[in-house]
C-alpha cells in the first residue's frame, strides 16, 4: 500500500495536463489491467472498484462479473484513489490528476451510470473519502487538506491541518473521526470535523488504511511497524500484528476482522486483534478488500486483479483470471488472432478478441514472436531458440526446436506460402519452407543480435537489430547483405514493410527511420519522443508504433509525421497489429491486450484547469487541414457535451465528444484520414447551447 500511495503522490504533483478519453479498451485482463486502489459495496450485490488511469469497474452480482464505467476521467494522469457509497444509488470517488486544480471528487446518483464533479474548489489530489451519513462526508488529500460536506457533496469546506499529505479517512461515529498521513501523523476530531487535533503516531514512516470498531478502539496499518492498535482513541498505540507490513484492514463487527498485505497473506482475528490467525497465503498483489457479509468478500489490486471469497477469506478465486504473463507478439487473420509471451503463454481468439483462450503450454520459454501462415498454421519462436507450432488452429502444439541452445530467437516472419524466416541473438538467421516444421541455418553477415525481420514481398526482406544494424535479402532469405548507409546507431527493435519498397523501422530513443527503396537507404523521421519504441505496424498509409510506456504513436501519412496518443493502460506496450486503419490490437506487460475500433486516437483532452466564464467554440487549426486538425472549446460549468462532424449534405461522419465534462478548456482531435476532400461542419452542443463552424479538408 505504501508503494501505491507514494506513486499517487508522485503522479499527482508532477503533471498538469490530462486526457479525458481514450479510444482503447481492455480485452485482457478484463475489464481492466490497471491497478485498482479501492473497493466498496453499496449493497451485497452491487460493488465498485477504482484505480489508476481513471479505472472504474462495477459488479451487480456480488463480484462474480464486472464491467467498466466511464467517469469522464480515464486520462493519462488521472487516478482514482478511493470509492464510497452512501446508498444503492449514490456514491463518491476521489482522486486526482496533475498539479493544482486537478483534485477530483465525483458523485453519482444513478448507480454509476453517470458522474458529476462536485469539487471543493481548486485543490490538489485527494486520497481518502468517507461519509458518516447520506449528507455528511469528509475527504483528505495533499498538503494537509481536510474537506467536509453537509449537503451530500454539493458544497465543501476545507481546513489545512498539516503540510503533509493525508489519505485514509475513517469515522466510527458521526462526531468522532480519524485521518492519517504519510509522515506518521494522525488527526482526530470529536466534533464532526469542526476541529482536528494531532494525536500520537501509530507507527514509523507513514500510517496507512485504518479501521475503528468504536470511537476509541481502532487499528492502523503502518509502513514499518505492522498493524498497530489503540483502545483510548489514539492517545497510545501498541502492536497488534507486526510479522508483516499490512496494507488493508477491515472488521465485520466488534471482534472479527481481517488484514492483508503485499506479501500475499491474510490473517483473521475473532478477539478484536488480540490474536491473528493465518487463513490464506496466496493473495499476492492485493491492495484492498471489502466484506459484504461474513462470508463474501472482494479483493482488488495490481494489474486489475479481482478476487472473490465465499467462505470468509479462507479461499479466494480469481474473477478475472486472465493471463498476466507479459505478451510480446500479437497477430490476426480476420477475427482469429494469437498472442504469445512469457512462460510459454499462447492465447487465441476467434471473435476479434472478445474472449481469449489460453492454449496448452508445452514450454516454459518466453515466446517472443509469432508467424501466422493461416488460421490453422502458426509458429512461435522464443528464448533458448525455442520453436513451437500448430497445424490445427491451436488444438495441439508441438516443439520443433532444432537442438538446445542458449541463444534466443527474437522474431519470425512469414515470407510466402509456408516459407518463414526467424532471426535472433549473435546474428542468427534460420529458414523454413514447410510451415515451420523444419529449419536450416542461413549464413549471416553479422554476429550482432537481430531483433526483428519482415518481408515486403516473396523475395525482399529486411532484418534489424542492436546498434542499428540493417540486413537485406532479395532472394527469400537465402542470402543476406548488410546495409552500410545506416542513419542511426540506436538499437532497432522492430521493422515493417507495407510493400516491396516502403518500410519503417523503430528503436530505442524514439528512433524512427523510413525507406522507400526496399531498404537500400533510410531517412530518419521525428517521432516526438525519446522513449524506446518497441513495435511498428503499417496499414495502407496509417502507421502505428508502440513504446515501453502507455503511449502509441500514429502517423497518417506513411510515417512522415507522428502524433502521440494515450492508450488508457499502465502497461508497457510491446506489439501492435491492425486489420485495417481503424481496428487493431496492442499487447504488453501484465498480459495486457487492448483494442481500438476507431484508429486509436484520443479525441479530447483537457488543456487548462482554469474555469472559463462562457461557452466558446474556436475555429479548427490548421484549416484547411490534411488529415488531422484540432478544435478548442471552453466549458464554464458541468455539462453534457457533444461534438459531431457533418459533411456538406448534413450526414454525420464522426462523433468527437459525447460525455459529461467538468469546467475547463478542451482540445478535440479530428482525424479525417478516411474521408474525401471537401467542406465539413463541426457542431458543439450542450443542454442550453449549440455552435457550428465550417472546416475544409484538402488532400
N, C-alpha and C positions, 0 to 999 in steps of 0.2 A: 504493500500500500504506500510505503514511503516513496518508492520509485515513481508510482503513478502521480502522487501529489506534487512531487518536485518537478516532474515532467509537465504537469499542467501549468505550474507557475512559470517555468521557463518559456513555454509556448506563449502563455498569456502576456508576458511582459516584453516579448521580443518583436512582435509584428503589429502592423497597423491596418493591412488590407485583407479582407476575407471574401472568398467566393461564397455565393449563397445557393448555387445549384450545380450539380454535376450530371452529366449525361451517361454515366457508367453505373451499372447495377451489379451487386454481388450475385454470382451463381454458386460460388463455393468460397469459404463456408457460407451457408445460407441461414438467416437473411443478411448477416454482416460478418466480415472478417476483421472489423476494427475492434480494438479493446473496449470492453464495457466496464464502466466505473461504478454504477449504482443500479439497484433493482428495488422495486416497491410494488405491492399489490393493492389494488383498490377494493377487491373482494377476493374470495378464494379462487375464482376462475380468471379474473382479469388482472394482468400484471404488465409492468413496463420496465424496460432497462435502457439506460442511456450511456453514451461513451464518447470516444474520440471521433473527431471529424464530423461532429453533429449526429452521430448514430443514435437512433431511437427505434426500439422494437417493442412489439406488443403481443401478448397472448390473451386469448379468451377461453382457453380450455385448461387452465391450471398449469400452463407451461409446457404442454406436450407439443405445441406448434407455435411458431412465431412469424410475424410479418413486420416489414419495415414501415415506419411512419415518416412523413416529411414534415419537419417542424419549420422549414424555411431557413435552417441554419446548419445545413450539412456542407460547410465550407472547409477550405484548406486549413484555416487556423481556428476554426470553431471547435470547441469541446464542450460536452455536457457532463457536468460533474455529479449531479445529484437529482433524483426524481422523488416527488412526494405527492400522494393523492389524498385528498380530504373526503372524497365520496366516490361513488361509482362513476361519476361523470367529470368531476372537477379535479384537476391536478396541476402540478407546477414542476418546472425544470429550471435549474440554474446552471450557469456555465460561463463561458467567455470566448473571446477571440483574441485580438491583438491590440494592445495599447489602451489608452484612456478612451472611455466611451464604449468599450467592447463588452462589458459585463452584460450577462443575459439573465433575465427572469422571464420565462414563458409560462403562459396559462392556457389550459383548455377547459371548456365546459361541456364538451361533447365527446368524451372518452378518447380524446387524442386525434379525432378526425381533422381538427384544425387547431392552430395555436396562435395566440397573440402575445406580443411582447408587453409586459407590464413593469418595465424597468423603474427603479427608484432614482431616475435622473442619470446623468453621466456618471459612470462608475467603472472601476476595474473589475476583472473577473471575480465571479462568486463561486465558492466551492461547497457550500452546505446550505440546505434549506429544510425547515421543519415547521409544521403547523400544529398549534395546540387545539384548535377547533376550526370550524369552517371559515371563520373570519380572521382570526389572529395567527400570524405566522412570522417567522424570523429567517433571515438569511445572513451568511457571513462570508467574507472574502478577503481580497488583497488589501494590504496596508491597514489591517485592524478595523475594517468597517463592519458594523453590525446593522442590519436593516430590519425594520419592523413594519408590518401592515396590520390594520384592524378592520379593513373592509375587503377582505378576500383578494388582496393583491392589487387593488385599483390604485392605491396610494401607498407610499412608503416613506418612513422617516429613517434617518441614518445617524449613527454615533460612531465616532472613531475612538477606540479604546486602547490601541497599541499601534506600533509601527510594523508589527509582524503580520504575516498572512494568517488568516483564520479559515478554518474549514468546517469540520463536523459540528452540527448543532443538535442538541437534544433537550427536550422539556419533559420531565416526568409528570409535571402538573402545569396548570395554567400559569402560575406565578413563578415557579422555580425552573430555571433553565441553565444550561451549560454550553459554552463554546470553547473549542480547543484550537490551538495554533501550531505553527511549525517551529516555534522556538521554546517548546515545552510549556507555554503559557496555557492556562485555563481560566476563563472568565465565567462568573456566576451572577445570576440575577435572582432575587427573591420577590420582585415586584413587577413581574411580567415585562421585563426589559426596560423599565424606567431608568434604572441604574444598573451598572455592571461593575463588579469588583474582581480584581485579580486574586486567585486563590493559589494554594500550594501546588507546585509542579507535581504531576503524576509520575513522570519519568524523564530520562535524559533525551536530548536531541529534538524530538517532537512528539506531540500527542496526536494519535490518530482517531479512529472511529470510537465513539462512546455509546454506552447504553446504561441508563439508570432505571432500576426497578422500583424506586420510590425517590422522594425528594433528597434523601441522604445517602442511599446505597447505590453505588454505580461502579462501572468498570471503564477503563480507558486503555486502548491499545497504544503502546509506546514503541519507538523505533529501536531502543537499546535495552529496555528493562522488562520486556514481555508485557503481560497483562497485569495492570495494577487495579486495586480495588479501594474504594473509600466507603466508610459507614457513617461518616459525620459530615456529609455534604461537601467533601473535598478539602476539609481542613488538614487531613492527613491521608496518606495513601500507603498501602502495603502490597506485597507481591501476592497475586492470586495464582498466576501460572507464568513461569519465565523460562521454560525449556525451549521456547521458540520465539520468534518475532511474529506476533499475531496481528493480522490486518483487519479483521472484522469480528464483531461480537454481537450476539442477538439473544434475547431472553424471551421465552414463551410466557413466563409468569414469574413470580417472586423467587422461585427456586431453580427452575430448569432453564439452562442456557447453553449456548454453543459458541465456539470460537474456531476460526480457521486462519491459516497462514499461507504465505507464499511457498512454503516447503511442501505443501500438499496434504498437510494433516488437518483433521478436525477433531476437536475434543468436546465433551459434554459434561455438564455438571447438573446434579439434582439436589445440591445443597447450597445454592447461591454462591458458588465459586470457592467453597472451602476445599473441594477436591475436583479434579478434572480427569476424565477417563477418555483415552484414545478410542474413537469409534470408526475412523477411516484415515488412511494414509495415502490415498491415491487421487487427491483432488488438486493437483498442482495447477498453477495458473489462475486460481480462483481469487478474485479481488473483493467480492461482496456476495452475501446470500440473504435470503428472506424466507421465513417460515410463514406460510398462510394458515397453517394449523399445526398440531403437534406432530404430524406425520409428513406433510407435504412441504417441500422447500425447493427453491430455485437458487442455484449458484451461477454467477457470471464472472467473466474475467478476460484474460488475454485472447487476442485474435478472434473476438466474437464468441468466446466459449459460453455455452449454456448447458447446465447440468440440472437434473431433477432427482430428488429422492422422494420416495413414498413410504419410507419406514423410519422416519425420524433422523435421517442423516447417516445411517449405518451403511447404506449402499446408494451409490449415485450412478445414474445412466446419462450418457451424453445425448442431449436432444439434437443438437446439430453436430453429429459425429462425423462430419465431413473430414476428408483427408487434410491434414495440416502440414504435411511434408512440403518443402519448397518445390515449386513446379518450374522447370527450366525450358520447356518446349510445348507449343500448342499448335495444332493444325486441324483443318477442316476440309471435308468434301461435302458440300451442301449442308445438310443438317447433322451429318455424322462427324464427330470430332474426337480427337485424342489429345491427352496431355500427359507428360511424364516428368518425373522428378526424383527426389531423394528416397533412399531406402527401396529402390526398385519399384516405385509407385508408377502405375499407369491407370488413368481414368478414361472412360469412354462415355460419350453421349450420342444419342440418336435423335434428339429433339432440340437441337441447337443450343444445348447447354442448360435446358430447364432442369434436367436431372443428370447427374454424373454418377457412373457406376465404377467402383474400383475393380480392376482386373486382378486375377490371381497372380501373386508375386512369385517369381521364380528366381529372383536375385535380390541381394541387398545393395547392389551397386547403385550409385547415383546415375540416373538415365537423363542425359543432358540434351538429347536431340531425337527427333522423330522424322521418318520419311514415310509419307502416306502415298503408296502407289495407287491404291484404290481403297474403298471402304473395308475390304477384307484383308488386303495385304499391307501390313505395316511393319516397319523395322525401327527399333530403338537402339541407340548406342550410348555408352557412358564410361564411367570410371573403370579402371582395370581392363581397358579395351573390351569391355563387355558389350555383346551384341545379342539382342533377343528379337524374335519376330513372330508374327501370327499370320496365318493364311485363311483364317475363318472368322475374321472380324473380332478377334479377342477372346473367342471361346477357349482357345488353347494358345499358350505361348511356349516357345522352345528357345533354348540357348544355342547360338551358333558362334560363340566366342572362339576365335582362332588362336587358341592357346592361352596361357596365363601370363599376363604382363602387368607391370606396374604403371605403365603409361596409360593415359586416358584418351578416349575418343570424344571430341567436343562438338562435332556437327556431322550430320548426314543429310544428303540431298538427293532427291530423285533426278536422274538425268533424262531418261525417256524409257517408256515401256517398263521393263523390270530391271533397268540399269541404275545403279546408285554409286555415289562416291562418299566416303567418310574420311574425315581428317582429324588429327589430334596432336598430342604432345610430340616434341622433337621432330616436327615436320612430317609426321606420319600421314601417309595417304594410302587408302585401300579402295578397291573397286569390286563391285559385284554385278553380274549380268543376269542373275536368276532370282530377283526379288529378295536379295539379302541372304540367300541360303548358303552361298559360298563366297569367300573373299580372297583376293590376292593383293599382295603389296605392289604399289606403284612407286617408281623412283621419284624421290622428291629433291628439288634443288636446294632445300634449306633444312636446317636442323632446329629451326625456331618453331615454337608451339603455334599451331594453326587453330583458330577459334571458330571459323565459320566458312562454309562453302555453299555456292549457289550457281545454278546453271540458267542462262538466258534462253538457250535452245538446246537441241540434242548434242551439239558439238562444243559450244562455248561455255566455259565455266570459270569462276574466279574463287580463290580461297584467300582469306586474310587472317592476320594474327598478331602476335606480340611484336612490338617495335615497329608497327606499321607495315609489316611485310605483306606483299600482294603477289599472288601467283595466278597464272592464267593458263588455260588449256584450250585448244581449238580442235581436239580430236576425242571428245567424250571422256577426257580424263586419263587417257593412256600416257600422255606426256605433258609435263608442266614446265613453265619458264617463269622466272622471277621478273616482275615489273620493277625497273630501277628508278623510274621518274616519280617516286613517291612524294606526296605532298605533306606527309605527317610522319613523325616518329612516335606518336602516341599509339598505344595498343589499339588494334581494331578488333571489335568484338562480334560484329555481325555484318553480313553483306547480302544484298538482294538485287536481282536483275528483273526488270519488267519485260525486257526483250533482249535480243542478241547484243544490242549496243548500249542500252541505258541501264545503269545500275548505281546504287548508293551504298556506301559503307559507313558505319558509325563506330565510335570507340570512346576511349577514356578522354576526360577533359572536355567533353562536349563536342568531340570531333565528328564532323560530317564531311565526307568527300563524295564527289559525283563524277561519273564517267559517261560520255555519250559516244564513245568509240570502242565499246567492248572491253574496256579496262586497260587499253593501251596508255592512256593518260587520265589523270584525275585532277579535279579542281575542288579546292576547299570551299565549303559554304559556312555561313554564320548560323550557328544553332541558337545563340542567345543564352547558353548555359555553359557552365564548367563542370557539370555533373557527368559521371561516366554513363555513356549511352550503351545499352545492353542488347538491343534488338531493333531491326528495321524491317518494314514491310511496305510494298508498293501495290496499290490497286488503281490501275489506269494512271491518272496523273496525281492521285492523292497518296501521300506518303505518311507513315507513322513511325515514330521512333520512341522506344521506352528507355527509362533510365532507372538507376538504382535508388529511386525515391518514389514520390507519389504522383509524378507528372508523366504525361505523354506529350510528345512534340509532334505537331502535324503540319504538313505542307500541302497546299492545294495546287501548286504549280511545279510538280515533279521535282521537288527538293531545292528549288531556288531560294525560297524564303520559308521560315518556320515560325510557328506560334506555340507557346506553352499552354497546355490545358490540364486542369486539375481532374483527377480521376475518382476522388472520394474514398480512397483506400490508403491506409498507412503502410502497406506492404511495398517492398522493393519490386519493381516490375521487370520481368526477365525475358518475356517473349510475347510477340504480338502477331496476330493473324486476322485478316479481313476477307470475308467472302465477296464483298463489294465495297464501294466507297463509304457506305454507312454502317454496315453490320460487321462487327468484329469483336474479338476477344483478346484479353491480355491475362497472362498468368504470372505468378510471382511467389514471393516468400509467404510462409504461413498457409500454403495451399490456396492462395487467393486466385480466383478466376472471376474476372469482371467482364461484362458485355455492354456494348452500346449498339443501338439501332438507328442512331442519327448522326453518325460520324464522330462521336466522342467529344464534341465541343462543349465548353462551358458557356451557356447562353448569357448569363448575367452575373455581375459581380458588384459588390458594394465598394465604392471608391472614396467615401467620406462618411465619418460618423457625425458630422455637423448637421443639425436639423434644418432643412430649408424652410422658407416662410411660405412657399406656394408650390403647386404642381407646375412643372415645366417639362417640355419635350424639345430637345435640341435637334438641329439638323445633323444627319449622319455624316461621319467623316471617315475616309475620304468620300467624296461624291462629285463626279461619277466614281464607281469602285469596281474592282475585279480581283477576286470574287468576294473578299471579306471587307466588311465595314463595321464601324462601331457607332452605337446610338446611346447618348447620355440622356438621363431624365432624373427629375427630383421628386421625392415623395415626402410631404411635410408631416403626415401622420399615418398611423397604421391603416392599411388599406389592402383590399384585394385588387391586384393589378394584373392586367393582361396587355400584351403587346403582340399584334399579329401583322403579318405581311400579306399584301394582296397584289395580284397582277393588275394590268390596266383594264381587264374585264371584270374586276371585282372578285375574282376567285382567290380564296385563301390558299397561300402557298407555304406558310410557315407560322408557327407559334413560338415566339421568343421568350415570353414571360407569361406565367399563369400561376401566381402564388400570392400569399398574404405577406406583404413586405412591411418591414419596420421603417421608421423615418430615416431618410438619408438620400444620398446621391448615388445613382447606379449607372452602370455601363453594360449595355447588351451587345453581344457579338452576333452578327448575322453573316453566315457563310452561304453564298449563293452559287457555290461551285457546280451544282447540278441544274441550275436554271438558265434559260436563254437570256441573251441581252435584251434590254427593254426598260420601260418605266414601271416602277413598283411604288406602292404606298405602304407606309407603316403607321399603325394606329395604336395609340396608348389609351386604355380605358380603365377607369376606376368606378366606384359606386356613383360618383357625382360628376365626373369629368371625362372628357374624351378629346383627344388631339390627333390630328392626322398630318403627315408630311410626305413629300414625294422624294424619291431617290432614283438614281439611274445606274443600272448595271450595264457596263460597257466592256465586253470581252474582245 
